[in-house]
């Protein structure tokens, strides 16, 4: 008998406000485990609200049949699911404790904390795993450096290590290459590809076409709080769909599974 696996993310009939602004109205979205997905939309599409919904910073309006479930759970601290879902958000990057060392950033993943605190204890095996994680990401040289002194790309890699320390099956990433130069972007995407090729599911929330790796199979287009297209990447991504999504004439170029947008 096949073991039941709940959806990674299940949003049903969700109406969501930020302040007095209604962002989502009766939103439905289901993302299965094992299928890497990109959620693509322009600024103002609702991507930030969606992320806050998934991290339990926001909840949908209460009514029968309306819920947001992460790995089958509708309530509770999303960070308690960190051994199954690793989350790397822009908010986390900006809010992270600046004086923490690189090693402490990775170690803090065990407690889902922002920094390492005196009451937290780490076993020798955890310290060793953190060192191994730094090595696997190619950033062992950052172990003793303070987070606040590092480049955006270095910080992103440390936060990826923080998520990976719990060896989750899935990762939720918020615009992971925003602010990175070309070399740092290509290096980070190479790491993401390796993670997907070794079996991890990635959910990528972005407005950057170029950061959707070939291993992403499904694409969801989000605009003005509504899903305008959803399906296999090759059927969803087109010059026409992107022109409509971004309100600008766009020519979509594909090369070896990578996509780039140019003015039409």
N, C-alpha and C positions, 0 to 999 in steps of 0.2 A: 504494500500500500504506500502511495506517495504521501510524504509528510506535508501537511498544510503549511503554507507560508503566507502570512498576511501581507497585503500590499505594503510597500515601503512608506508610501504616502497615500492617504485616502481623504479627499475633501468632498463632502456631500452637501449640496444646497446651502452653501455658506454665504451669508451676507455679512460683510465686514466693514466697520467704520474706523477711520483714523480721525479722532476728534468728531467734528460734525460732518465730515466728508465721507460719503459712502464710496468705498473703493471697489468692493465686489458685491454683486447682487445675484444670489442663487448660483454661486460658483460650484462646478463639479470638476474634479480632477483626480485621477487615480494613476499612480506611478508604481509599477510592479518591481519587486526585487529582481535583480539579474538583468535588467534592461536599462542601460545607460541613456540618459535623456538630457537634452538641453532645453531650457525655458528661455526663449528669446523675445525681447521686446525693447522698445525705445524708453527713454526717460519718461516717467509719468505713467508707464503702462500698468504699474501695480506690483512690480518685482520686489521692491522693498517691503511692501505690505505682506506679500506672500511669504517672504522670509521670516518676518515677525510672527506670522501665523504659524509657521512651522517650528519656530523656536519658543512658542507659547508666550510671546510678549503681547500678542493680540489673540482674541477669541472671537468666533462668529456669534452673531445674535442668536440667543437661545430660542429654539423652537423645535418641535418634533421633527426628527429626521435630519436635522442639521448638525454636522459634526466635522471635526478634523482629527484623524487618527494617524499616528506615527507608529508603524510596526504593530498595528492593532490596538494601540493605547490612545484613548481619547483625552485622558487627563494625566496630570503628573508632570514632573520635571523632565524635560526632554533630554537634559544632560545625563539622566540616569540610564539612558539608552546608548551611552557613548561607546560601549563595546560592540554595538551593532551599527551605529550611525555616527560618523565623525562630521562635525560642522565647522567650516572655516568661513567666517563672514567678515565683511569690511568693518562692521561695528567692533567686532572682537579685535581686529588689528589695531584700530585707532584707540581703543580703550585699554589695551593690555598694559600691565604694569611695566613702566619703562626701565626700572632698575634691575629687573630680573635678568639673569644670565641666560645664554642660549640653552644650556643644559636644564636650567630651572623651567624655562618655557616648555620644553618637551616633557619634563617630569610632571608639570602641573596638570597634564592631561589625565593623570590617574585620579585626580580629585575634581576635574572639570573646574578648576579655580583659575583666577586671573592673577598669576604670580604664585610663589611658594611661600607658605606661612609657617610660623614656628611650631604650631600644633600638628603639622603634617609630618608623618614619618615615612621614609622610603626604604624599603629593603634593598639589600645588595643586588638582588636579581632585578629589581626595578631600575636601579642605577645603571646596571649593565645593559638592560634593554634600551634605556634612553641613549646610551653611548652607541649601541648598535644602530639605532634608528638614525641618529645624526650621521653615522658613517654611510648608511645605505642611501641617504639623501645627499651625500657629498658635502656636508656642512659641519663636519667635526671640528673645523677650525673656529666655528662660532660658539663652541661650548662655553668658553669663559668670557665672552663679550656681552656687554649690556645691550638689551633689546633696543633701547632708545637711540643707540649710536649706529644702528644698522640701516642698510638701505631697505626700500620697500620690498624688493625681491628676497632679500635675506630674511626679513621678518615673515614673509609669506611662507618660506620654506620651513622656518621654525614652527609656525602654526600648523603647517601640514604634519610635521613630526609630532606635534602635540596631539593631533587627531589620530595619527597612525599608531601611537604608543599603545592604544587599547585594541589594536588589530581589528577594527570594525570591518564588516562586510561591505558597507556602503559609505559614500562621502557626499556631503552637500556643500557645494562651493559657490561662493558669491563673487562673480567677476574676478577670477583668480589672477589674471594677468594685467588688470588695470594699473596703470602707472609704471609698468615695467618696460625697460628698453628691449630691443629685439633679441639680444643674446639671452637675457633673463627670461623673456617670454618663451623662447624656443626650449630653454632648459626646463622650465616649469612644465610645459606641455609634454615634453619627453617623459618626465616623471609621471604625469597623469596617465599617459598612454601605457606605460609599464604597469601601473597599478590596475588599469582596466584589463590588460592582457593577462594578468595573473589572477583575474576573477573578481575584482571589486566592481561594484556598481557605482557610477558617478552621476549625480544630478547637478547640472551646471546651470546657474542662473546668470544671464548675461545680456548685454546689448552688443557684444563684439562677435561678429561672424568668424573672425580669424581664430578665436580661441576654442572653436568646436572641433575636437579631434576626430579623426576618421572612425574611431571606435564608438562614438556616439551614434546610436541607431535611431532614436526617436527625437523629434523636435516638436515643441509646443510653442506656438506663436501667441503672445499676450499683448493686448493693446487696449488701453482705456478700461482696464479691469475685466476684459472679456477674452476668452480663448477664441482666436480667429481661425486657427488651423492646428491640427494635431495628427501626427502620423509618422511614417518612416521618413527619415531625413531627405532622401532623394525625391520623394513626392511632395514634401512640404516646402523645401527651399527652392525658390525660383526667383528670377528677376522680377516677375510680376507680383509674387507674394510679398517680397521684401519692399518693393516700391510702395505697395499698399500699406504695409506695416509701418514704415518710417515716413510716409508722406513725401517721398522724394524719388525721382526717377533713378533706379539703381540697375546696374548691370552686374549679374552674379557670375563669378568665374570659379570653376572647380578644377582642382589639380591633385590627383592621387588621394582623393578623399578629403582634402582641405578646401575650404571655401574662402573667397575674398570678394568684397563688394567694391565697385568703382562707379563713378558717376556715369549715367547712361548718356 
